[in-house]
Amino acid sequence: MSKLVIAEKPMLARDIARAITGKEVSESARLPISGNGYTVCACAGHLLELVKPDAIDPKWGMPWSLDVLPIEVHDWPKEPAVDKKTGESKKPLIDQIAGLLETCDSVIAAGDPDDEGQLIVDELLDYLGYAGRVERVYVNDNIEKNIVKAFDKLVPNDSCRGAGNAAYARQMADMCFGVNETRLATKRLDGLFTVGRVQTPTLGLVVKRDEAIAHHVTRKFYELFASGDSDAGELTFKYLPGKELLAGEKHLFERHTLEALKEKLDGRDLHFETTVSKKQENPPLPYNLTVLLSDMSERFGFTAAQTQQITQDLRDKYKAITYNRSDSQYLKEEHREQAPAVLAQAMKNLGVRWPLDYRLHSKAFNDGNVTAHHGIIPQEADAPVSAMEPDEAKVYTAICERYAVQFLPPAVYDVSESTVSVDGGTLKLTAKRLSDAGFTAVFPNISNSRVREDSDTGNPWVPAGSHTLAGISCSITEGETTPPAPYTEGTLITDMASIAKYVKDPEIREILKRKDDGKKGEHGGIGTTATRSSIIEGLKTRGYLEEQKGKVRATDKAKAFYALLPPEIRGADVTARWWLIQQDIADGKADVNALQDSVIEVFNHHRETAYVGASIAGTGKTVVGKCPRCGKDVIKTGSIYACSSIKNEKQEDGTWNEVAGCGFKLFGFCTKKFTEKQAASLLDGKAVSLRGCKSKAGKTFDCKVVLQKDGSIEPIFTPRKPTKKGRR
């Protein structure tokens, strides 16, 4: 008899087995692994999925009908999932774990430390009818000694099931929302239009930003500067209008106001006071996933999906970083104790030496701000960057630097501020100078505030005390307002994590903020740290978003569709209210079906009226070529190219349930998606050059590809030129 440990993924299972079974476990060791009173096995993500609507009731299948809506299933049943990459059923793995359950005396649930990780094991045990003892372990750090520590802190799984119930409720609600809203829009608008609980408000952010850019009207604004002599030399003050003059605007648009002030000030002497203080720029906190995705997008142009996959590889392949889908930027005190060894190994991996002071106590180390997750930091693992792919090395280096900076002192600036009150505002002059470079001496590219950005003002230093500005001469300058910048993936993810600032309803705004209490970095977000990149990718795939030169914009189809969406599902308001229900479910205060019931209630409000009489121009399919299998048109849908013979049903998760057709689809090759031009060339029998392909082993390469008659993609590698004999 033994304790059965069920990990979320095979790689983590091997890490756990290596730590607790007392056996030598290779990276390719077959599971389960037994030893020392434990048997360790693994799921492969979710082994179960919600049953498709048409499997519950045939009338919910194809062809879609409005007459059967709304579709709602309480305690929505589950069935063995199908691997979306291989198309293989996960039932054999379920059967294997079922057999192991018959021989164990208790279970330790080792899903990832989040609500989905809780659900993955809970749903499996429920499906198999297991009624024995279950404990929960939270593994954030997948190196041996920290796994051992985690197993010393087991808790009863029953105390954690609320998180899994909330995740199950969200699954049902998302299925219910997607099925009903997508079918309603698709049938009424005569074209496939997917609607999602989280994807829709995300799309709204981009649509509204694009509209703000398109509708921006340039306005001239005016600023006043007052120059004069003082005991510190010639000084130039900037006039800062008060709130009453600005009247809610950022600038003054009436020149005559400044003309009157200029006339009043020219030739006068003014007495002003100067204060001198020190301002401190603390090192930035370690990364959570949201901040990391945003930073890598801005620094290197990585997509959110790219960075998230890299972090998964850094954790799984190299054991180089801690749990990568964290929503926290804070660390436990025990991490501070481990830091010298961890960072010594990190510096060895990077081939650098940093002058770190482990006596320092960064505000990042705060047990009270750490819940299930902590910030993403390096692990004490032998993972030299020389063995990594270039992009992996960039992300790993950034994570190490954001951790190392916690053990460097703040940058300190002397700040001289001179002010004098005048009509309707203040004349102000600021000078800053660096007195102690602190962490910026080691990491000049890491910044935590605007203090450093503004440090070189070019203004002369004014000592503290009373001074006089004599013989004032004023000048008025003109400027023009600029539209907001288009979204990048980085800035979009940042706004997804703080969407509350765009919500006008104060009650909803506070609900959204409450949702992120304790996360100390999110302020009323939509989606989760782990799902935001996939949400953006899904919107691209469905043809709602497109990316050009690093800028994310909404397509014409998306803009037209978003304008027709019922207002109650267009923004984050309803998502916020549903989050409250989700919390009640997690806390055991509401039934697991309560969230789905609310979805149906909202749907019924607009079922009869939404999209009636509306249409969207240009929703026809783009033909890119002829199918190599059957000769029919190949059409573009988002980033996918598929034969028009295929008859299929779109699921809420973005997958297709095919019911007819030859099955030809053109996606991409080795992580590279085909552009429309490349797809057309392939269908025309031409070879296409691809750069930056990535193998299953994580290696990048360039090659040419051609399309075979059976619809498969065949790579063509240019052979290397033979080396001349005798050449060294």
C-alpha positions in Angstrom: 0.0 0.0 0.0 1.2 3.5 -0.7 0.2 7.1 -1.1 -0.7 7.9 -4.7 0.6 11.4 -5.8 -1.2 12.7 -8.9 0.7 15.5 -10.6 -0.7 17.8 -13.2 1.9 17.0 -15.8 4.4 14.2 -16.4 7.5 16.4 -16.1 6.5 17.6 -12.7 5.6 14.0 -11.7 9.2 13.0 -12.4 10.5 15.9 -10.4 8.3 14.9 -7.5 9.3 11.2 -7.8 13.0 12.3 -7.8 12.5 14.1 -4.6 10.3 11.7 -2.5 10.8 8.1 -3.8 14.5 7.8 -3.2 15.1 6.7 -6.7 17.2 7.9 -9.6 14.6 9.2 -12.1 15.6 10.2 -15.6 13.8 12.9 -17.6 12.3 10.2 -19.8 11.4 7.7 -17.0 8.0 6.0 -17.5 5.2 6.7 -15.1 4.1 5.6 -12.5 7.2 5.6 -10.3 7.1 3.9 -6.9 9.3 4.0 -3.9 9.6 5.1 -0.2 5.9 4.5 0.3 4.8 6.7 -2.7 3.5 6.0 -6.2 3.8 9.1 -8.4 1.7 9.4 -11.6 0.5 12.3 -13.7 -2.4 13.7 -15.6 -1.8 15.4 -18.9 -3.5 18.7 -18.2 -7.3 18.2 -18.0 -8.1 14.5 -18.6 -11.8 15.4 -18.7 -13.8 17.9 -20.7 -17.4 19.0 -20.7 -19.6 16.8 -22.9 -20.6 18.6 -26.2 -24.2 19.8 -26.3 -25.3 17.6 -29.1 -24.1 14.5 -27.2 -26.5 15.5 -24.4 -29.4 16.3 -26.7 -29.3 15.7 -30.5 -31.4 18.8 -31.1 -28.5 20.9 -29.9 -26.3 19.7 -32.8 -26.0 20.8 -36.4 -27.7 22.6 -38.0 -27.9 25.2 -35.4 -31.4 26.5 -34.5 -32.5 29.5 -32.5 -35.6 27.6 -31.4 -33.6 25.4 -28.9 -31.8 28.3 -27.2 -30.9 28.8 -24.4 -28.9 25.7 -23.9 -28.2 25.0 -20.2 -27.1 21.9 -18.4 -26.9 21.8 -14.6 -23.9 19.8 -13.3 -22.7 19.6 -16.8 -21.3 16.1 -17.3 -17.8 15.3 -18.4 -16.1 12.7 -20.6 -12.5 11.7 -21.4 -10.8 14.6 -23.1 -9.2 14.5 -26.5 -5.6 15.8 -27.0 -6.0 18.9 -29.2 -2.6 18.4 -30.8 -2.7 14.6 -31.5 -6.4 13.9 -31.6 -5.9 11.0 -29.2 -8.3 10.2 -26.4 -7.0 10.6 -22.8 -9.1 7.6 -21.6 -6.2 5.2 -21.4 -4.4 7.5 -18.9 -7.7 7.8 -16.9 -7.9 4.0 -16.8 -4.3 3.7 -15.7 -4.9 6.1 -12.8 -8.1 4.3 -11.9 -6.1 1.1 -11.5 -3.6 2.9 -9.2 -6.4 4.2 -7.0 -7.5 0.6 -6.3 -4.1 -0.2 -4.7 -3.4 3.0 -2.7 -4.5 3.9 0.8 -4.6 7.7 0.2 -4.0 10.3 -2.5 -1.9 13.5 -2.6 -3.3 16.0 -5.2 -0.3 17.8 -6.8 -2.0 19.9 -9.4 -0.5 23.3 -10.2 -1.1 25.8 -7.4 -4.1 27.5 -8.9 -7.8 26.8 -9.3 -7.3 24.9 -12.6 -4.7 22.8 -11.0 -7.1 22.0 -8.1 -9.9 21.1 -10.6 -7.7 18.8 -12.7 -7.3 16.4 -9.9 -10.6 16.9 -8.2 -12.6 16.2 -11.3 -10.7 13.1 -12.0 -11.2 11.7 -8.5 -14.9 12.6 -8.7 -15.3 11.0 -12.1 -13.7 7.8 -10.9 -15.7 7.8 -7.7 -12.8 7.8 -5.3 -13.9 8.2 -1.7 -10.6 7.8 0.2 -8.4 10.2 2.0 -7.0 13.1 -0.1 -4.3 15.6 0.8 -3.1 18.7 -1.2 0.4 19.8 -1.9 1.4 23.1 -3.5 4.6 22.8 -5.5 5.9 26.2 -6.6 9.6 25.3 -6.9 10.2 22.1 -8.8 13.7 21.5 -7.5 14.3 18.6 -5.2 14.8 20.2 -1.8 11.9 22.6 -2.2 9.6 19.8 -3.3 10.6 17.9 -0.1 9.7 21.0 1.9 6.3 21.3 0.1 5.5 17.7 1.1 6.1 18.6 4.7 3.2 21.1 4.4 0.3 18.9 3.2 -3.2 20.1 3.9 -6.6 18.3 3.7 -7.8 18.5 0.1 -11.4 19.2 1.3 -10.2 22.6 2.5 -9.0 23.5 -1.0 -11.9 22.1 -3.1 -13.7 25.5 -3.2 -11.1 26.7 -5.7 -11.8 23.7 -7.9 -15.6 24.2 -7.7 -15.2 27.8 -8.8 -13.1 26.6 -11.8 -15.8 24.0 -12.7 -18.5 26.7 -12.4 -16.4 28.9 -14.7 -16.1 26.0 -17.2 -19.9 25.5 -17.3 -20.5 29.2 -17.5 -18.0 29.7 -20.4 -19.5 26.8 -22.3 -23.0 28.1 -21.7 -22.1 31.7 -22.6 -20.1 30.6 -25.7 -22.7 28.2 -27.0 -25.7 30.5 -26.7 -24.2 33.8 -27.6 -22.2 32.5 -30.5 -25.2 30.6 -32.0 -27.4 33.7 -31.6 -25.0 36.0 -33.3 -24.1 33.5 -36.0 -27.7 32.7 -37.0 -28.8 36.3 -36.9 -25.8 37.8 -38.8 -25.4 34.9 -41.3 -21.7 34.3 -40.6 -19.6 32.7 -37.9 -19.3 35.2 -35.0 -17.8 33.8 -31.7 -18.6 35.4 -28.4 -16.7 34.7 -25.2 -17.1 35.9 -21.6 -13.5 37.2 -21.5 -12.6 37.5 -25.2 -15.4 40.0 -25.8 -14.4 42.7 -23.3 -10.8 42.2 -24.4 -11.8 42.9 -28.0 -13.6 45.9 -26.7 -10.4 47.4 -25.3 -8.8 47.2 -28.8 -11.9 48.4 -30.6 -12.2 51.4 -28.4 -8.5 52.2 -28.6 -8.6 52.0 -32.4 -11.7 54.3 -32.4 -9.9 56.8 -30.2 -7.0 56.9 -32.6 -9.2 57.2 -35.7 -11.5 59.9 -34.2 -8.8 61.9 -32.6 -9.0 65.6 -33.4 -5.7 67.5 -33.0 -6.0 70.5 -30.8 -3.5 73.3 -30.1 -2.6 73.8 -26.5 -0.5 76.5 -24.9 2.1 76.7 -22.2 3.8 79.6 -20.5 7.4 79.8 -19.3 8.8 82.6 -17.1 12.5 83.4 -17.2 14.5 85.7 -15.0 17.8 86.2 -13.0 18.4 84.9 -9.5 21.4 84.3 -7.2 21.5 80.8 -8.7 21.8 82.2 -12.3 19.2 82.5 -15.0 16.2 80.3 -14.3 13.1 79.3 -16.3 9.9 78.4 -14.5 7.0 76.5 -16.1 3.5 77.6 -15.3 1.2 74.8 -14.0 -2.5 75.8 -14.2 -4.7 74.9 -11.3 -7.7 72.5 -11.5 -10.2 75.3 -12.0 -8.4 76.6 -15.1 -7.9 73.2 -16.6 -11.5 72.2 -16.0 -10.8 68.5 -16.3 -8.5 68.9 -19.3 -4.7 68.1 -19.4 -3.8 71.3 -21.1 -4.9 74.9 -21.6 -6.5 75.5 -25.0 -7.2 79.2 -24.5 -4.2 81.3 -25.4 -5.8 84.5 -24.0 -5.6 83.2 -20.4 -1.8 82.9 -20.7 -1.5 86.2 -22.6 -3.2 88.0 -19.7 -0.8 86.3 -17.2 2.2 87.2 -19.4 1.2 90.8 -19.4 1.0 90.7 -15.6 4.3 89.0 -15.0 6.6 90.6 -17.6 9.2 92.9 -16.0 8.3 92.0 -12.4 10.3 90.5 -9.7 9.0 87.5 -7.8 10.1 85.9 -4.5 10.1 82.1 -4.4 10.9 79.4 -2.0 13.0 76.3 -2.7 13.0 73.0 -0.8 15.6 70.3 -1.2 14.7 66.7 -0.5 15.9 63.2 -1.4 13.8 60.9 -3.5 14.4 57.2 -3.6 13.9 54.8 -6.5 13.5 51.3 -5.1 14.3 48.3 -7.2 11.3 46.9 -9.1 9.6 43.8 -7.7 10.2 40.4 -9.3 8.1 39.4 -12.2 4.7 37.9 -12.2 3.5 36.5 -15.5 1.5 39.5 -16.5 4.4 41.9 -16.0 6.9 39.5 -17.7 4.7 39.1 -20.8 4.3 42.9 -21.0 8.0 43.5 -20.5 9.2 40.9 -23.0 6.7 42.4 -25.6 8.1 45.9 -25.1 11.8 44.9 -25.0 12.0 42.1 -27.5 8.8 42.1 -29.5 7.8 38.7 -28.2 4.1 37.7 -28.4 2.5 36.8 -25.2 2.2 33.2 -26.4 5.9 33.1 -27.2 6.9 34.3 -23.8 4.5 32.0 -22.0 5.8 29.0 -23.9 9.4 30.0 -23.1 8.7 30.3 -19.4 7.1 26.8 -19.6 10.3 25.5 -21.2 12.5 27.2 -18.7 10.5 25.5 -15.9 10.1 22.1 -17.5 13.2 21.6 -19.6 15.8 23.4 -17.5 14.1 23.6 -14.1 15.6 27.1 -14.2 12.6 29.1 -12.8 9.8 28.7 -10.3 6.1 28.4 -11.1 5.7 30.5 -14.3 2.0 31.3 -14.2 2.1 33.2 -11.0 0.0 36.3 -10.4 2.2 37.5 -7.5 5.3 39.7 -7.4 6.1 39.0 -3.8 8.2 36.4 -2.1 8.4 34.6 1.2 11.1 35.2 3.8 12.4 31.7 3.2 13.3 32.8 -0.3 15.6 35.5 1.2 17.4 32.8 3.2 17.9 30.7 0.0 18.9 33.7 -2.2 22.7 33.5 -1.8 22.8 29.9 -3.1 20.1 30.5 -5.8 21.7 33.6 -7.2 25.2 32.2 -7.0 24.0 29.4 -9.4 22.1 32.0 -11.5 25.2 34.1 -11.9 27.2 30.9 -12.9 24.5 30.1 -15.5 24.7 33.6 -16.9 28.5 33.9 -16.7 28.4 37.2 -14.7 29.2 38.5 -11.2 27.0 41.0 -9.5 28.0 42.9 -6.3 24.9 41.7 -4.3 24.3 42.5 -0.6 22.2 39.8 1.0 21.8 41.8 4.2 19.4 44.1 2.4 15.7 43.4 2.9 13.7 44.3 -0.2 9.9 45.0 0.2 9.5 42.0 -2.2 10.0 39.7 0.8 6.6 39.8 2.5 4.9 36.6 3.6 1.6 38.5 4.0 1.4 39.3 0.3 2.1 35.7 -0.8 -0.9 33.3 -1.2 -0.7 30.2 -3.4 1.9 31.8 -5.7 5.0 33.9 -5.3 7.0 35.9 -7.8 8.8 34.2 -10.7 12.5 33.8 -9.7 15.4 31.6 -10.8 15.9 28.2 -9.2 19.1 26.6 -7.9 19.5 24.6 -11.1 22.5 24.0 -13.4 21.1 25.7 -16.5 23.8 27.6 -18.4 22.4 30.1 -21.0 24.9 28.7 -23.5 22.7 25.6 -23.7 19.5 27.6 -24.2 18.0 29.0 -27.3 18.6 32.8 -27.7 15.1 33.7 -26.8 15.1 31.4 -23.8 18.3 33.0 -22.6 16.8 36.5 -22.9 13.8 35.6 -20.8 15.9 33.7 -18.2 18.3 36.6 -18.0 15.5 39.1 -17.4 14.0 36.9 -14.6 17.4 36.6 -12.9 18.1 40.3 -13.1 14.7 41.2 -11.6 15.5 38.9 -8.7 19.1 40.0 -8.2 18.1 43.6 -8.0 16.3 42.9 -4.8 19.8 42.7 -3.2 21.0 46.1 -4.3 20.3 49.5 -2.7 17.9 52.0 -4.1 18.9 54.8 -6.3 18.8 58.2 -4.5 18.3 61.6 -6.1 18.6 65.1 -4.6 15.6 67.1 -5.8 15.4 70.8 -5.7 11.8 72.2 -6.1 11.2 75.9 -6.5 7.7 77.3 -6.5 5.8 80.5 -6.4 2.0 81.0 -6.6 0.6 83.2 -9.3 -2.9 83.8 -10.7 -4.7 80.5 -11.2 -1.7 78.3 -10.7 1.9 77.9 -9.8 5.3 78.7 -11.4 7.5 75.7 -10.8 11.1 74.7 -11.5 12.6 71.3 -10.6 16.2 70.1 -10.7 17.3 66.6 -9.9 20.8 65.1 -9.5 21.9 61.6 -8.8 23.5 61.3 -5.3 23.7 57.5 -5.1 23.3 55.3 -8.2 22.3 52.2 -6.1 21.0 49.4 -8.3 21.1 51.5 -11.4 24.9 51.3 -11.4 24.6 47.5 -12.0 21.4 47.4 -14.0 21.1 50.7 -15.8 18.2 49.4 -18.0 16.0 48.4 -15.0 13.7 51.1 -13.8 10.9 51.3 -11.2 9.7 54.8 -11.6 9.9 58.0 -13.5 12.3 59.5 -11.1 15.3 58.5 -13.3 13.5 59.4 -16.5 13.1 63.0 -15.2 16.5 63.2 -13.5 18.3 65.2 -16.2 16.1 68.2 -16.3 18.9 70.5 -17.6 17.9 73.1 -15.0 20.5 74.7 -12.8 20.6 73.6 -9.2 18.9 75.9 -6.7 19.8 75.6 -3.0 17.1 75.5 -0.3 15.8 78.9 1.0 14.2 82.1 -0.2 15.2 83.6 -3.6 14.1 86.2 -6.0 13.4 85.9 -9.8 14.2 89.3 -11.2 13.2 91.0 -14.5 10.8 88.3 -15.6 10.3 87.7 -19.3 7.5 85.3 -20.3 7.1 83.2 -23.5 4.1 81.3 -24.7 4.7 78.1 -26.7 2.3 76.0 -28.8 1.8 72.2 -28.7 -0.6 69.7 -30.2 -2.5 66.9 -28.7 -1.7 63.4 -29.9 -3.9 60.3 -30.2 -3.3 57.4 -27.8 -0.7 54.8 -29.0 -2.0 51.6 -30.7 -1.9 48.6 -28.5 1.0 46.2 -28.4 0.5 42.8 -26.9 2.4 44.0 -23.9 0.3 47.1 -23.3 -2.9 45.1 -24.0 -2.1 42.5 -21.4 -1.3 45.3 -19.0 -4.7 46.8 -19.5 -6.4 43.4 -19.3 -4.8 43.2 -15.8 -6.3 46.6 -14.8 -9.4 47.0 -16.9 -11.3 48.6 -13.9 -9.9 52.0 -14.8 -12.0 51.9 -18.0 -15.2 51.0 -16.1 -17.4 54.0 -15.4 -19.8 52.4 -12.9 -18.1 52.9 -9.5 -19.7 49.8 -8.0 -18.4 47.6 -10.8 -15.0 49.3 -10.6 -14.7 48.4 -6.9 -15.9 44.8 -7.5 -13.1 44.4 -10.1 -10.5 45.9 -7.8 -11.7 43.7 -5.0 -11.2 40.7 -7.3 -7.5 41.3 -7.3 -7.1 42.1 -3.6 -3.7 40.7 -2.5 -2.3 40.4 -5.9 -0.5 43.7 -5.5 -0.1 44.3 -9.3 -3.5 43.7 -10.7 -6.2 46.3 -10.3 -9.5 44.9 -11.6 -8.4 42.6 -14.3 -10.2 40.3 -16.8 -9.0 36.8 -17.5 -6.2 35.3 -15.4 -2.5 35.6 -15.5 -2.3 32.1 -17.2 -5.1 32.7 -19.8 -4.5 36.2 -21.1 -2.0 35.2 -23.8 -4.4 32.5 -25.1 -7.3 35.0 -25.1 -5.3 37.2 -27.4 -4.2 34.3 -29.6 -7.8 33.2 -29.8 -8.9 36.6 -31.0 -6.3 36.5 -33.7 -7.2 33.0 -34.8 -10.9 34.0 -35.1 -10.1 37.0 -37.3 -10.9 39.6 -34.7 -7.4 41.0 -34.1 -4.4 41.4 -36.3 -0.9 42.3 -35.6 1.2 44.5 -37.9 4.7 45.7 -37.0 4.1 44.9 -33.4 0.9 46.8 -33.2 -2.4 45.1 -32.3 -5.5 46.3 -34.1 -9.1 45.2 -34.5 -10.2 44.0 -37.9 -13.1 45.7 -39.7 -15.2 42.6 -39.1 -14.5 42.9 -35.3 -15.3 46.6 -35.2 -18.6 46.0 -37.0 -19.5 43.1 -34.8 -18.6 44.7 -31.6 -20.9 47.7 -32.4 -23.8 45.2 -32.6 -23.1 43.3 -29.4 -25.8 43.7 -26.7 -24.4 46.3 -24.2 -24.8 44.0 -21.2 -22.1 41.6 -22.6 -19.9 44.1 -24.4 -17.8 45.3 -21.4 -16.3 44.0 -18.2 -19.3 44.9 -16.0 -21.1 41.5 -16.3 -17.7 39.7 -15.9 -17.3 41.6 -12.6 -20.7 40.6 -11.3 -20.1 37.0 -12.3 -16.8 37.0 -10.4 -18.7 37.8 -7.2 -20.8 34.7 -7.9 -17.7 32.7 -8.6 -16.2 33.8 -5.2 -19.4 32.7 -3.4 -19.0 29.3 -5.0 -15.4 29.1 -4.0 -16.4 30.0 -0.4 -19.3 27.5 -0.4 -22.0 30.2 -0.3 -23.5 29.4 -3.7 -24.3 26.3 -5.7 -21.9 25.4 -8.4 -24.6 26.1 -11.1 -25.3 29.6 -9.8 -22.9 31.2 -12.3 -24.4 29.4 -15.3 -27.9 30.4 -14.1 -26.8 34.1 -14.2 -25.4 33.6 -17.7 -28.8 32.4 -18.9 -30.5 35.2 -17.1 -28.4 37.8 -19.0 -28.8 35.9 -22.3 -32.6 35.9 -22.0 -32.6 39.7 -21.7 -31.5 40.1 -25.3 -32.4 36.8 -26.9 -35.3 38.2 -28.8 -33.8 41.5 -29.8 -30.1 41.2 -30.4 -28.9 41.6 -34.0 -32.4 41.6 -35.4 -32.4 43.2 -38.9 -28.6 43.8 -38.7 -25.9 42.6 -41.2 -22.2 43.0 -41.5 -20.7 43.8 -44.9 -17.6 41.9 -46.0 -18.1 38.8 -43.9 -17.7 36.5 -46.8 -14.7 34.2 -46.8 -11.4 35.0 -48.5 -10.5 32.4 -51.1 -6.7 31.8 -51.1 -6.4 28.9 -53.5 -7.6 25.4 -54.5 -7.6 22.4 -52.1 -4.8 19.8 -53.0 -7.1 17.0 -51.9 -10.5 17.7 -53.6 -9.9 20.8 -55.7 -12.5 23.0 -53.9 -11.8 26.5 -52.7 -9.5 27.0 -49.7 -10.8 29.8 -47.5 -9.2 31.9 -44.8 -10.7 32.1 -41.3 -8.5 34.1 -39.0 -5.0 32.5 -39.2 -6.4 29.1 -40.5 -6.8 28.1 -44.1 -9.4 25.3 -44.6 -11.1 23.6 -47.5 -14.6 24.9 -48.1 -15.9 21.3 -48.3 -15.5 21.0 -44.5 -18.8 21.3 -42.6 -18.1 21.9 -39.0 -19.3 23.2 -35.6 -17.4 25.8 -33.8 -17.0 25.1 -30.0 -16.6 27.9 -27.4 -12.9 27.0 -26.9 -12.1 27.7 -30.5 -11.9 24.1 -31.7 -13.9 22.6 -34.6 -16.1 19.6 -34.6 -16.1 18.4 -38.2 -19.1 16.7 -39.6 -18.2 16.5 -43.3 -15.6 17.4 -45.9 -12.1 16.3 -47.0 -10.5 17.6 -43.8 -7.7 19.7 -45.4 -6.4 22.6 -43.2 -3.3 24.7 -43.5 -2.0 26.1 -40.2 1.7 26.6 -40.3 5.0 24.7 -39.7 7.0 24.2 -36.5 5.3 27.1 -34.6 5.4 29.5 -37.7 1.9 30.4 -38.9 1.5 31.1 -42.7 0.6 34.5 -43.9 -2.1 34.7 -46.6 0.5 35.3 -49.2 2.5 32.3 -48.1 -0.6 30.1 -48.0 -1.5 31.2 -51.6 2.0 30.4 -52.8 1.9 26.9 -51.2 -1.5 26.2 -52.8 0.0 27.3 -56.1 2.7 24.7 -55.8 5.5 27.1 -54.9 8.1 26.7 -52.1 7.9 29.2 -49.2 10.9 30.3 -47.1 10.4 30.3 -43.3 12.7 31.8 -40.7 12.6 31.2 -37.0 10.9 27.8 -37.0 11.2 25.8 -33.7 11.6 22.1 -33.4 10.0 19.9 -30.7 13.4 20.0 -28.9 13.1 23.8 -28.8 15.8 24.5 -31.5 15.2 27.3 -34.0 16.0 26.8 -37.7 15.3 28.2 -41.2 14.0 26.2 -44.1 11.8 26.1 -47.2 8.5 24.2 -47.2 6.3 22.8 -50.0 2.7 21.5 -49.9 2.3 17.8 -50.9 -0.7 16.5 -52.8 -2.0 14.8 -49.7 -2.1 18.2 -47.9 1.0 17.6 -45.8 3.8 20.1 -45.4 7.3 18.9 -46.4 10.4 20.8 -45.4 13.3 21.4 -47.8 16.7 21.9 -46.3 19.6 23.4 -48.4 22.5 20.9 -48.1 25.8 22.3 -46.8 28.5 22.8 -49.3 31.3 20.2 -48.9 34.5 21.4 -47.3 37.4 21.5 -49.6 40.0 18.9 -49.0 43.0 20.1 -47.1 41.2 23.3 -45.9 41.5 24.0 -42.2 
